[in-house]
């Protein structure tokens, strides 16, 4: 996904003064694609950030066995990564 964004930005950068109408239309499409990719990445980052906050703010005092926090945190992280990978 990041490579797609980089390629889209490169295509935008290649269009210079005196571009043909077709090239200009291509840039518009490329800009929309780049904006869509950025929006998708921002949404993924927001999900990951929220889950990190949940893990970081977990109150282990409320747990019956606070030593199980590591297993829970790893489980939450794996679950979130799988969810993000599924949305790609």
N, C-alpha and C positions, 0 to 999 in steps of 0.2 A: 504494500500500500504506500509506503514512504517513497519507494522507487517510482511509482506512478506519479506521485506528487512532484518529485524532482524532475521527471521527464516532462510533465505538463508545464512546469515553470521554465524549463529550458526552451520548450517550443514557443512560449510567450516571449522570452528574451530574444529569440532569433528573428522575430518580426521587427523590422526597423522602418525608418522613414522611407516612404515610397513603396510600401507593400501593396500588393494587388488587393482587390476587393475580396477575392477568395481567401487570400492569406489573412486579411483582417477578420473575415468571418470565422476562420479557423481559430484565430486568437480568442475571439469571443467565446467559442465553444470550449477552448482549452481553459480559459479563465473560469468558466462555469464548472468544468470538471475539477480544476484545482480547488475552487471554493468548496465543492462537494466533498472532496477528499479531506480538506482541512476541517470541515464540519464533522465528518465522521471520526477523524482522529480526536477532535476536541471532545466528542461524546464518549469515546473510549477512555480518554484520560480522566474525564469526570467520574466515570464509574469506578475506575481504579483508585482514584483519589478518595472517593467516599469509602470504599472498602478499607483502604489503608487507615483512614480516620477511625472507622469502626474497630479495627484491630488495635490501633494505638490507644484508643479510649476505653477498651474493654476493662471492666472492673473485676479483677481476679479474686477480690475479697468475697464476692457474691458466689463464687464457684464452690462446690462441695470439695473439690480437689484442685486447688490452684496450679498444681504441677501439670495438669492437663491442658493448660493454656497454649503451650507450644503446639500440641496436636490440633487443637481447635483453630489456632491462627493459620497453620499450614493448610488445614482443610478449607478454610475460608478463602485463602489465597488461591489454592488450586481450583476451587469452584468458580471464583471470579475470573481467573485466567481462561478457564474452559468456556465460560459464558462469552467473554470478549472474543476468543478465537472463533466461536460459533457464529458471531455476528459479522465476521470479516467478509 
